[in-house]
């Protein structure tokens, strides 16, 4: 019987490989984005794995509130809703994984666990970015549908009817 790889360990291995310089940040992001929406438990378990064991020290010296604000304002987000809630923020310099109670800031130089007081805010930010993006996508879709209907109406009105 073939061995099925553990998805939690696979993600953990990709994170470690990136931090050791064996893969790129973009490759790690692609791996994270391939986790299906219904596999929130996998991301949840990775977060707890990262923050439950020996964590590599993250370099935070030189990081100001303005730096963090700029990082978060430039972030893209992804969420998983089932069976556990989890979120990913992809900033210019860092990746943040959170489930609202536990969180990890991933840098090429290491992993830093977030204080519990920050994790709920990070999860809320993930959800807000995703909701805003979804609303914009829906608005754009409705706009395109209206344009198509208008274009079709105009085209049909220009066709001469047969008397």
Secondary structure, 3 states (H helix, E strand, C coil): CCCCCCHHHHHHHHHHHHHCCCCCHHHHHHHHHCCCCCCHHHHHHHHHHHHHCCCCCCCCCCCCHHHHHHHHHCCEEEEECCCCCEEEEECCCCEEEECCCCEEEEECCEEEECCHHHHHHHHHHHHHHHHHHHHHHHHHHHHHHHHHHHHHHHHHHCCCCCC
